[in-house]
């Protein structure tokens, strides 16, 4: 699994991808390592990370990406086992970043 994540990170860092989907990969905590590589990617405009079960730690990384990466404008992130507080943190980050035009969210919050 680590080789796959490393290859994904290299792909994101060294390319001009505009759309990336790793939906329903169920990468769990491995999603976090991959997401950190996206923080400063200047070409990615749309990211689909639905169904990776990454939990609240992944939500913190998503919040960080939204605050730093000003090129991303569409984000799909449902089915990731987020708590209500983590969901709220993501929404607050999106409110601060009005350029994030679309965030497709299906309520699947863990209580």
PAMIKOL-757185 format. One record per atom (N, C-alpha, C, CB): residue in one letter; atom name; z, y, x. Coordinates in nm, 3 decimals, padded with zeros to 5 digits. Glycine has a CB too. Layout:
+------+------+---------+---------+---------+
: rest : atom :      up :   north :    east :
+------+------+---------+---------+---------+
:    a :   CA :       Z :       Y :       X :
...
+------+------+---------+---------+---------+
END
This chain:
+------+------+---------+---------+---------+
: rest : atom :      up :   north :    east :
+------+------+---------+---------+---------+
:    x :    N :  00.000 : -00.120 :  00.083 :
:    x :   CA :  00.000 :  00.000 :  00.000 :
:    x :    C :  00.000 :  00.126 :  00.087 :
:    x :   CB :  00.122 :  00.000 : -00.094 :
:    x :    N :  00.075 :  00.124 :  00.197 :
:    x :   CA :  00.082 :  00.243 :  00.283 :
:    x :    C : -00.054 :  00.278 :  00.343 :
:    x :   CB :  00.183 :  00.221 :  00.396 :
:    x :    N : -00.135 :  00.178 :  00.374 :
:    x :   CA : -00.269 :  00.205 :  00.427 :
:    x :    C : -00.354 :  00.276 :  00.322 :
:    x :   CB : -00.338 :  00.075 :  00.472 :
:    x :    N : -00.339 :  00.235 :  00.197 :
:    x :   CA : -00.414 :  00.299 :  00.088 :
:    x :    C : -00.372 :  00.443 :  00.071 :
:    x :   CB : -00.394 :  00.222 : -00.043 :
:    x :    N : -00.242 :  00.468 :  00.071 :
:    x :   CA : -00.190 :  00.604 :  00.056 :
:    x :    C : -00.235 :  00.690 :  00.173 :
:    x :   CB : -00.035 :  00.603 :  00.046 :
:    x :    N : -00.229 :  00.635 :  00.293 :
:    x :   CA : -00.272 :  00.709 :  00.412 :
:    x :    C : -00.421 :  00.745 :  00.402 :
:    x :   CB : -00.245 :  00.627 :  00.539 :
:    x :    N : -00.502 :  00.652 :  00.355 :
:    x :   CA : -00.645 :  00.678 :  00.339 :
:    x :    C : -00.669 :  00.786 :  00.234 :
:    x :   CB : -00.720 :  00.549 :  00.301 :
:    x :    N : -00.593 :  00.783 :  00.125 :
:    x :   CA : -00.604 :  00.887 :  00.022 :
:    x :    C : -00.567 :  01.023 :  00.077 :
:    x :   CB : -00.515 :  00.852 : -00.099 :
:    x :    N : -00.459 :  01.028 :  00.155 :
:    x :   CA : -00.417 :  01.155 :  00.214 :
:    x :    C : -00.525 :  01.210 :  00.306 :
:    x :   CB : -00.285 :  01.137 :  00.292 :
:    x :    N : -00.582 :  01.124 :  00.389 :
:    x :   CA : -00.689 :  01.168 :  00.479 :
:    x :    C : -00.809 :  01.219 :  00.401 :
:    x :   CB : -00.732 :  01.054 :  00.572 :
:    x :    N : -00.842 :  01.151 :  00.293 :
:    x :   CA : -00.954 :  01.192 :  00.209 :
:    x :    C : -00.931 :  01.331 :  00.152 :
:    x :   CB : -00.975 :  01.092 :  00.095 :
:    x :    N : -00.813 :  01.356 :  00.104 :
:    x :   CA : -00.781 :  01.485 :  00.042 :
:    x :    C : -00.776 :  01.597 :  00.145 :
:    x :   CB : -00.648 :  01.477 : -00.032 :
:    x :    N : -00.721 :  01.569 :  00.260 :
:    x :   CA : -00.706 :  01.671 :  00.363 :
:    x :    C : -00.841 :  01.709 :  00.425 :
:    x :   CB : -00.611 :  01.623 :  00.473 :
:    x :    N : -00.927 :  01.610 :  00.446 :
:    x :   CA : -01.051 :  01.632 :  00.521 :
:    x :    C : -01.176 :  01.642 :  00.435 :
:    x :   CB : -01.069 :  01.522 :  00.618 :
:    x :    N : -01.162 :  01.674 :  00.308 :
:    x :   CA : -01.282 :  01.678 :  00.224 :
:    x :    C : -01.283 :  01.802 :  00.136 :
:    x :   CB : -01.291 :  01.553 :  00.137 :
:    x :    N : -01.393 :  01.820 :  00.067 :
:    x :   CA : -01.407 :  01.931 : -00.027 :
:    x :    C : -01.408 :  01.882 : -00.171 :
:    x :   CB : -01.535 :  02.009 :  00.002 :
:    x :    N : -01.325 :  01.785 : -00.200 :
:    x :   CA : -01.315 :  01.732 : -00.336 :
:    x :    C : -01.278 :  01.842 : -00.434 :
:    x :   CB : -01.211 :  01.619 : -00.342 :
:    x :    N : -01.342 :  01.839 : -00.549 :
:    x :   CA : -01.305 :  01.932 : -00.656 :
:    x :    C : -01.234 :  01.861 : -00.769 :
:    x :   CB : -01.428 :  02.004 : -00.708 :
:    x :    N : -01.258 :  01.732 : -00.786 :
:    x :   CA : -01.195 :  01.654 : -00.891 :
:    x :    C : -01.145 :  01.524 : -00.832 :
:    x :   CB : -01.293 :  01.628 : -01.008 :
:    x :    N : -01.021 :  01.489 : -00.863 :
:    x :   CA : -00.965 :  01.364 : -00.814 :
:    x :    C : -00.883 :  01.301 : -00.924 :
:    x :   CB : -00.880 :  01.387 : -00.688 :
:    x :    N : -00.907 :  01.174 : -00.948 :
:    x :   CA : -00.829 :  01.098 : -01.045 :
:    x :    C : -00.772 :  00.974 : -00.979 :
:    x :   CB : -00.915 :  01.061 : -01.168 :
:    x :    N : -00.642 :  00.961 : -00.987 :
:    x :   CA : -00.574 :  00.837 : -00.950 :
:    x :    C : -00.495 :  00.789 : -01.072 :
:    x :   CB : -00.480 :  00.857 : -00.825 :
:    x :    N : -00.551 :  00.816 : -01.189 :
:    x :   CA : -00.485 :  00.783 : -01.315 :
:    x :    C : -00.458 :  00.634 : -01.327 :
:    x :   CB : -00.569 :  00.831 : -01.433 :
:    x :    N : -00.341 :  00.604 : -01.381 :
:    x :   CA : -00.298 :  00.467 : -01.411 :
:    x :    C : -00.297 :  00.376 : -01.289 :
:    x :   CB : -00.388 :  00.408 : -01.515 :
:    x :    N : -00.274 :  00.433 : -01.173 :
:    x :   CA : -00.265 :  00.353 : -01.051 :
:    x :    C : -00.125 :  00.294 : -01.033 :
:    x :   CB : -00.301 :  00.438 : -00.930 :
:    x :    N : -00.028 :  00.349 : -01.104 :
:    x :   CA :  00.111 :  00.302 : -01.097 :
:    x :    C :  00.162 :  00.299 : -00.953 :
:    x :   CB :  00.123 :  00.162 : -01.159 :
:    x :    N :  00.136 :  00.407 : -00.882 :
:    x :   CA :  00.176 :  00.416 : -00.742 :
:    x :    C :  00.325 :  00.442 : -00.724 :
:    x :   CB :  00.098 :  00.525 : -00.675 :
:    x :    N :  00.393 :  00.480 : -00.830 :
:    x :   CA :  00.536 :  00.509 : -00.830 :
:    x :    C :  00.570 :  00.609 : -00.719 :
:    x :   CB :  00.618 :  00.380 : -00.813 :
:    x :    N :  00.670 :  00.577 : -00.636 :
:    x :   CA :  00.714 :  00.673 : -00.533 :
:    x :    C :  00.607 :  00.699 : -00.428 :
:    x :   CB :  00.840 :  00.622 : -00.465 :
:    x :    N :  00.510 :  00.611 : -00.415 :
:    x :   CA :  00.399 :  00.634 : -00.321 :
:    x :    C :  00.313 :  00.753 : -00.362 :
:    x :   CB :  00.312 :  00.509 : -00.311 :
:    x :    N :  00.317 :  00.788 : -00.489 :
:    x :   CA :  00.243 :  00.904 : -00.538 :
:    x :    C :  00.289 :  01.030 : -00.466 :
:    x :   CB :  00.259 :  00.920 : -00.690 :
:    x :    N :  00.417 :  01.038 : -00.436 :
:    x :   CA :  00.477 :  01.157 : -00.377 :
:    x :    C :  00.416 :  01.186 : -00.240 :
:    x :   CB :  00.629 :  01.141 : -00.365 :
:    x :    N :  00.404 :  01.083 : -00.155 :
:    x :   CA :  00.344 :  01.102 : -00.022 :
:    x :    C :  00.203 :  01.157 : -00.034 :
:    x :   CB :  00.343 :  00.970 :  00.056 :
:    x :    N :  00.130 :  01.102 : -00.128 :
:    x :   CA : -00.007 :  01.147 : -00.150 :
:    x :    C : -00.011 :  01.290 : -00.201 :
:    x :   CB : -00.078 :  01.054 : -00.249 :
:    x :    N :  00.075 :  01.323 : -00.296 :
:    x :   CA :  00.074 :  01.457 : -00.355 :
:    x :    C :  00.105 :  01.566 : -00.253 :
:    x :   CB :  00.174 :  01.464 : -00.468 :
:    x :    N :  00.192 :  01.537 : -00.160 :
:    x :   CA :  00.227 :  01.638 : -00.059 :
:    x :    C :  00.104 :  01.684 :  00.019 :
:    x :   CB :  00.332 :  01.582 :  00.037 :
:    x :    N :  00.007 :  01.596 :  00.036 :
:    x :   CA : -00.117 :  01.633 :  00.107 :
:    x :    C : -00.200 :  01.733 :  00.027 :
:    x :   CB : -00.200 :  01.509 :  00.136 :
:    x :    N : -00.176 :  01.742 : -00.103 :
:    x :   CA : -00.254 :  01.832 : -00.189 :
:    x :    C : -00.206 :  01.976 : -00.187 :
:    x :   CB : -00.252 :  01.781 : -00.329 :
:    x :    N : -00.090 :  02.000 : -00.132 :
:    x :   CA : -00.029 :  02.132 : -00.140 :
:    x :    C : -00.121 :  02.242 : -00.093 :
:    x :   CB :  00.097 :  02.134 : -00.058 :
:    x :    N : -00.189 :  02.222 :  00.017 :
:    x :   CA : -00.273 :  02.328 :  00.073 :
:    x :    C : -00.422 :  02.298 :  00.064 :
:    x :   CB : -00.235 :  02.351 :  00.216 :
:    x :    N : -00.461 :  02.204 : -00.021 :
:    x :   CA : -00.602 :  02.174 : -00.038 :
:    x :    C : -00.668 :  02.288 : -00.112 :
:    x :   CB : -00.623 :  02.040 : -00.114 :
:    x :    N : -00.769 :  02.349 : -00.052 :
:    x :   CA : -00.831 :  02.469 : -00.110 :
:    x :    C : -00.950 :  02.439 : -00.200 :
:    x :   CB : -00.876 :  02.560 :  00.000 :
:    x :    N : -00.991 :  02.313 : -00.208 :
:    x :   CA : -01.110 :  02.283 : -00.288 :
:    x :    C : -01.079 :  02.215 : -00.422 :
:    x :   CB : -01.203 :  02.196 : -00.210 :
:    x :    N : -00.966 :  02.148 : -00.431 :
:    x :   CA : -00.935 :  02.070 : -00.551 :
:    x :    C : -00.909 :  02.161 : -00.670 :
:    x :   CB : -00.814 :  01.980 : -00.526 :
:    x :    N : -00.984 :  02.140 : -00.775 :
:    x :   CA : -00.970 :  02.221 : -00.896 :
:    x :    C : -00.910 :  02.141 : -01.012 :
:    x :   CB : -01.105 :  02.277 : -00.938 :
:    x :    N : -00.932 :  02.009 : -01.012 :
:    x :   CA : -00.883 :  01.926 : -01.120 :
:    x :    C : -00.817 :  01.800 : -01.063 :
:    x :   CB : -00.999 :  01.888 : -01.217 :
:    x :    N : -00.697 :  01.772 : -01.110 :
:    x :   CA : -00.621 :  01.657 : -01.061 :
:    x :    C : -00.570 :  01.575 : -01.178 :
:    x :   CB : -00.503 :  01.702 : -00.971 :
:    x :    N : -00.596 :  01.446 : -01.175 :
:    x :   CA : -00.550 :  01.355 : -01.279 :
:    x :    C : -00.458 :  01.251 : -01.216 :
:    x :   CB : -00.670 :  01.286 : -01.351 :
:    x :    N : -00.328 :  01.266 : -01.241 :
:    x :   CA : -00.230 :  01.173 : -01.186 :
:    x :    C : -00.153 :  01.102 : -01.298 :
:    x :   CB : -00.131 :  01.247 : -01.094 :
:    x :    N : -00.216 :  01.090 : -01.413 :
:    x :   CA : -00.152 :  01.022 : -01.526 :
:    x :    C : -00.116 :  00.878 : -01.491 :
:    x :   CB : -00.243 :  01.025 : -01.650 :
:    x :    N : -00.005 :  00.833 : -01.548 :
:    x :   CA :  00.029 :  00.692 : -01.542 :
:    x :    C :  00.065 :  00.639 : -01.405 :
:    x :   CB : -00.081 :  00.615 : -01.593 :
:    x :    N :  00.131 :  00.720 : -01.324 :
:    x :   CA :  00.172 :  00.673 : -01.192 :
:    x :    C :  00.322 :  00.646 : -01.181 :
:    x :   CB :  00.132 :  00.772 : -01.088 :
:    x :    N :  00.397 :  00.673 : -01.287 :
:    x :   CA :  00.539 :  00.638 : -01.295 :
:    x :    C :  00.620 :  00.693 : -01.179 :
:    x :   CB :  00.554 :  00.488 : -01.300 :
:    x :    N :  00.590 :  00.815 : -01.138 :
:    x :   CA :  00.651 :  00.871 : -01.017 :
:    x :    C :  00.790 :  00.929 : -01.038 :
:    x :   CB :  00.563 :  00.976 : -00.961 :
:    x :    N :  00.830 :  00.955 : -01.161 :
:    x :   CA :  00.965 :  01.003 : -01.189 :
:    x :    C :  00.988 :  01.148 : -01.150 :
:    x :   CB :  01.063 :  00.918 : -01.118 :
:    x :    N :  01.116 :  01.185 : -01.146 :
:    x :   CA :  01.154 :  01.325 : -01.126 :
:    x :    C :  01.124 :  01.378 : -00.986 :
:    x :   CB :  01.299 :  01.341 : -01.154 :
:    x :    N :  01.129 :  01.293 : -00.885 :
:    x :   CA :  01.095 :  01.339 : -00.750 :
:    x :    C :  00.949 :  01.382 : -00.746 :
:    x :   CB :  01.122 :  01.227 : -00.646 :
:    x :    N :  00.864 :  01.307 : -00.809 :
:    x :   CA :  00.723 :  01.346 : -00.818 :
:    x :    C :  00.705 :  01.475 : -00.894 :
:    x :   CB :  00.643 :  01.236 : -00.885 :
:    x :    N :  00.787 :  01.496 : -00.996 :
:    x :   CA :  00.779 :  01.620 : -01.074 :
:    x :    C :  00.813 :  01.740 : -00.987 :
:    x :   CB :  00.874 :  01.615 : -01.195 :
:    x :    N :  00.910 :  01.724 : -00.897 :
:    x :   CA :  00.945 :  01.834 : -00.806 :
:    x :    C :  00.827 :  01.867 : -00.714 :
:    x :   CB :  01.070 :  01.798 : -00.722 :
:    x :    N :  00.756 :  01.763 : -00.670 :
:    x :   CA :  00.639 :  01.786 : -00.585 :
:    x :    C :  00.529 :  01.855 : -00.665 :
:    x :   CB :  00.587 :  01.652 : -00.527 :
:    x :    N :  00.508 :  01.814 : -00.789 :
:    x :   CA :  00.408 :  01.881 : -00.874 :
:    x :    C :  00.444 :  02.028 : -00.891 :
:    x :   CB :  00.399 :  01.812 : -01.013 :
:    x :    N :  00.570 :  02.057 : -00.916 :
:    x :   CA :  00.615 :  02.195 : -00.929 :
:    x :    C :  00.583 :  02.274 : -00.803 :
:    x :   CB :  00.767 :  02.201 : -00.959 :
:    x :    N :  00.610 :  02.214 : -00.688 :
:    x :   CA :  00.581 :  02.279 : -00.559 :
:    x :    C :  00.431 :  02.304 : -00.543 :
:    x :   CB :  00.633 :  02.191 : -00.442 :
:    x :    N :  00.350 :  02.206 : -00.578 :
:    x :   CA :  00.204 :  02.221 : -00.568 :
:    x :    C :  00.156 :  02.336 : -00.656 :
:    x :   CB :  00.133 :  02.090 : -00.607 :
:    x :    N :  00.207 :  02.343 : -00.778 :
:    x :   CA :  00.167 :  02.449 : -00.870 :
:    x :    C :  00.203 :  02.586 : -00.813 :
:    x :   CB :  00.234 :  02.430 : -01.008 :
:    x :    N :  00.318 :  02.596 : -00.747 :
:    x :   CA :  00.363 :  02.723 : -00.692 :
:    x :    C :  00.283 :  02.765 : -00.569 :
:    x :   CB :  00.510 :  02.716 : -00.657 :
:    x :    N :  00.233 :  02.669 : -00.492 :
:    x :   CA :  00.166 :  02.699 : -00.366 :
:    x :    C :  00.014 :  02.699 : -00.378 :
:    x :   CB :  00.207 :  02.599 : -00.261 :
:    x :    N : -00.041 :  02.597 : -00.442 :
:    x :   CA : -00.186 :  02.578 : -00.448 :
:    x :    C : -00.245 :  02.660 : -00.561 :
:    x :   CB : -00.221 :  02.429 : -00.465 :
:    x :    N : -00.315 :  02.766 : -00.529 :
:    x :   CA : -00.372 :  02.856 : -00.629 :
:    x :    C : -00.516 :  02.822 : -00.665 :
:    x :   CB : -00.365 :  02.998 : -00.579 :
:    x :    N : -00.565 :  02.707 : -00.624 :
:    x :   CA : -00.702 :  02.667 : -00.655 :
:    x :    C : -00.707 :  02.567 : -00.770 :
:    x :   CB : -00.767 :  02.606 : -00.531 :
:    x :    N : -00.600 :  02.494 : -00.789 :
:    x :   CA : -00.593 :  02.394 : -00.895 :
:    x :    C : -00.590 :  02.462 : -01.032 :
:    x :   CB : -00.468 :  02.305 : -00.877 :
:    x :    N : -00.678 :  02.421 : -01.123 :
:    x :   CA : -00.675 :  02.483 : -01.255 :
:    x :    C : -00.662 :  02.383 : -01.369 :
:    x :   CB : -00.799 :  02.564 : -01.275 :
:    x :    N : -00.673 :  02.254 : -01.342 :
:    x :   CA : -00.653 :  02.154 : -01.447 :
:    x :    C : -00.570 :  02.040 : -01.391 :
:    x :   CB : -00.789 :  02.102 : -01.502 :
:    x :    N : -00.466 :  02.004 : -01.464 :
:    x :   CA : -00.374 :  01.901 : -01.419 :
:    x :    C : -00.341 :  01.808 : -01.535 :
:    x :   CB : -00.245 :  01.964 : -01.362 :
:    x :    N : -00.362 :  01.679 : -01.515 :
:    x :   CA : -00.323 :  01.576 : -01.611 :
:    x :    C : -00.205 :  01.502 : -01.548 :
:    x :   CB : -00.444 :  01.478 : -01.646 :
:    x :    N : -00.089 :  01.501 : -01.615 :
:    x :   CA :  00.024 :  01.435 : -01.550 :
:    x :    C :  00.117 :  01.361 : -01.644 :
:    x :   CB :  00.103 :  01.535 : -01.475 :
:    x :    N :  00.070 :  01.319 : -01.759 :
:    x :   CA :  00.157 :  01.245 : -01.850 :
:    x :    C :  00.180 :  01.102 : -01.800 :
:    x :   CB :  00.097 :  01.244 : -01.993 :
:    x :    N :  00.269 :  01.031 : -01.864 :
:    x :   CA :  00.305 :  00.892 : -01.833 :
:    x :    C :  00.356 :  00.876 : -01.689 :
:    x :   CB :  00.185 :  00.800 : -01.856 :
:    x :    N :  00.447 :  00.966 : -01.651 :
:    x :   CA :  00.505 :  00.960 : -01.517 :
:    x :    C :  00.657 :  00.952 : -01.518 :
:    x :   CB :  00.461 :  01.079 : -01.438 :
:    x :    N :  00.714 :  00.916 : -01.631 :
:    x :   CA :  00.859 :  00.896 : -01.644 :
:    x :    C :  00.940 :  01.019 : -01.603 :
:    x :   CB :  00.901 :  00.777 : -01.560 :
:    x :    N :  00.905 :  01.132 : -01.658 :
:    x :   CA :  00.975 :  01.256 : -01.626 :
:    x :    C :  01.092 :  01.278 : -01.720 :
:    x :   CB :  00.879 :  01.375 : -01.633 :
:    x :    N :  01.200 :  01.331 : -01.666 :
:    x :   CA :  01.311 :  01.373 : -01.751 :
:    x :    C :  01.274 :  01.506 : -01.816 :
:    x :   CB :  01.444 :  01.385 : -01.668 :
:    x :    N :  01.350 :  01.543 : -01.917 :
:    x :   CA :  01.323 :  01.671 : -01.983 :
:    x :    C :  01.336 :  01.787 : -01.885 :
:    x :   CB :  01.418 :  01.690 : -02.102 :
:    x :    N :  01.438 :  01.783 : -01.799 :
:    x :   CA :  01.458 :  01.892 : -01.702 :
:    x :    C :  01.339 :  01.905 : -01.607 :
:    x :   CB :  01.587 :  01.868 : -01.622 :
:    x :    N :  01.286 :  01.794 : -01.561 :
:    x :   CA :  01.170 :  01.799 : -01.472 :
:    x :    C :  01.047 :  01.853 : -01.544 :
:    x :   CB :  01.140 :  01.661 : -01.414 :
:    x :    N :  01.030 :  01.810 : -01.667 :
:    x :   CA :  00.920 :  01.861 : -01.748 :
:    x :    C :  00.932 :  02.012 : -01.763 :
:    x :   CB :  00.917 :  01.793 : -01.887 :
:    x :    N :  01.053 :  02.058 : -01.790 :
:    x :   CA :  01.079 :  02.202 : -01.805 :
:    x :    C :  01.049 :  02.277 : -01.676 :
:    x :   CB :  01.224 :  02.226 : -01.848 :
:    x :    N :  01.084 :  02.219 : -01.562 :
:    x :   CA :  01.054 :  02.282 : -01.432 :
:    x :    C :  00.903 :  02.299 : -01.412 :
:    x :   CB :  01.114 :  02.199 : -01.317 :
:    x :    N :  00.826 :  02.198 : -01.449 :
:    x :   CA :  00.681 :  02.206 : -01.437 :
:    x :    C :  00.626 :  02.315 : -01.527 :
:    x :   CB :  00.615 :  02.071 : -01.471 :
:    x :    N :  00.674 :  02.319 : -01.651 :
:    x :   CA :  00.629 :  02.422 : -01.745 :
:    x :    C :  00.662 :  02.561 : -01.693 :
:    x :   CB :  00.693 :  02.400 : -01.884 :
:    x :    N :  00.781 :  02.579 : -01.638 :
:    x :   CA :  00.820 :  02.710 : -01.583 :
:    x :    C :  00.729 :  02.749 : -01.466 :
:    x :   CB :  00.966 :  02.707 : -01.537 :
:    x :    N :  00.697 :  02.654 : -01.380 :
:    x :   CA :  00.606 :  02.684 : -01.268 :
:    x :    C :  00.468 :  02.722 : -01.320 :
:    x :   CB :  00.595 :  02.562 : -01.172 :
:    x :    N :  00.424 :  02.656 : -01.426 :
:    x :   CA :  00.294 :  02.688 : -01.484 :
:    x :    C :  00.294 :  02.827 : -01.547 :
:    x :   CB :  00.254 :  02.584 : -01.588 :
:    x :    N :  00.406 :  02.866 : -01.606 :
:    x :   CA :  00.414 :  03.000 : -01.664 :
:    x :    C :  00.403 :  03.108 : -01.557 :
:    x :   CB :  00.546 :  03.017 : -01.741 :
:    x :    N :  00.457 :  03.081 : -01.438 :
:    x :   CA :  00.448 :  03.176 : -01.328 :
:    x :    C :  00.307 :  03.182 : -01.271 :
:    x :   CB :  00.547 :  03.139 : -01.218 :
:    x :    N :  00.234 :  03.073 : -01.283 :
:    x :   CA :  00.099 :  03.064 : -01.229 :
:    x :    C :  00.000 :  03.062 : -01.344 :
:    x :   CB :  00.083 :  02.938 : -01.138 :
:    x :    N : -00.040 :  03.178 : -01.387 :
:    x :   CA : -00.127 :  03.188 : -01.505 :
:    x :    C : -00.268 :  03.137 : -01.479 :
:    x :   CB : -00.133 :  03.331 : -01.551 :
:    x :    N : -00.305 :  03.114 : -01.354 :
:    x :   CA : -00.439 :  03.064 : -01.323 :
:    x :    C : -00.454 :  02.915 : -01.356 :
:    x :   CB : -00.471 :  03.087 : -01.177 :
:    x :    N : -00.343 :  02.845 : -01.369 :
:    x :   CA : -00.352 :  02.704 : -01.408 :
:    x :    C : -00.392 :  02.702 : -01.554 :
:    x :   CB : -00.217 :  02.627 : -01.382 :
:    x :    N : -00.519 :  02.691 : -01.577 :
:    x :   CA : -00.576 :  02.710 : -01.709 :
:    x :    C : -00.539 :  02.597 : -01.804 :
:    x :   CB : -00.726 :  02.721 : -01.700 :
:    x :    N : -00.547 :  02.476 : -01.758 :
:    x :   CA : -00.523 :  02.363 : -01.846 :
:    x :    C : -00.422 :  02.268 : -01.783 :
:    x :   CB : -00.654 :  02.289 : -01.877 :
:    x :    N : -00.330 :  02.225 : -01.860 :
:    x :   CA : -00.241 :  02.117 : -01.819 :
:    x :    C : -00.229 :  02.024 : -01.939 :
:    x :   CB : -00.099 :  02.170 : -01.772 :
:    x :    N : -00.284 :  01.909 : -01.926 :
:    x :   CA : -00.285 :  01.816 : -02.037 :
:    x :    C : -00.159 :  01.731 : -02.030 :
:    x :   CB : -00.411 :  01.727 : -02.035 :
:    x :    N : -00.077 :  01.748 : -02.130 :
:    x :   CA :  00.053 :  01.685 : -02.133 :
:    x :    C :  00.068 :  01.610 : -02.264 :
:    x :   CB :  00.166 :  01.789 : -02.114 :
:    x :    N :  00.095 :  01.484 : -02.254 :
:    x :   CA :  00.132 :  01.407 : -02.371 :
:    x :    C :  00.280 :  01.380 : -02.354 :
:    x :   CB :  00.047 :  01.273 : -02.387 :
:    x :    N :  00.356 :  01.410 : -02.453 :
:    x :   CA :  00.501 :  01.401 : -02.439 :
:    x :    C :  00.543 :  01.256 : -02.419 :
:    x :   CB :  00.571 :  01.461 : -02.562 :
:    x :    N :  00.587 :  01.228 : -02.300 :
:    x :   CA :  00.640 :  01.096 : -02.266 :
:    x :    C :  00.760 :  01.120 : -02.175 :
:    x :   CB :  00.531 :  01.005 : -02.195 :
:    x :    N :  00.855 :  01.192 : -02.229 :
:    x :   CA :  00.972 :  01.234 : -02.152 :
:    x :    C :  01.082 :  01.129 : -02.165 :
:    x :   CB :  01.022 :  01.373 : -02.200 :
:    x :    N :  01.147 :  01.101 : -02.057 :
:    x :   CA :  01.257 :  01.005 : -02.053 :
:    x :    C :  01.387 :  01.081 : -02.078 :
:    x :   CB :  01.261 :  00.929 : -01.916 :
:    x :    N :  01.468 :  01.033 : -02.172 :
:    x :   CA :  01.598 :  01.097 : -02.201 :
:    x :    C :  01.710 :  01.011 : -02.150 :
:    x :   CB :  01.616 :  01.122 : -02.351 :
+------+------+---------+---------+---------+
END
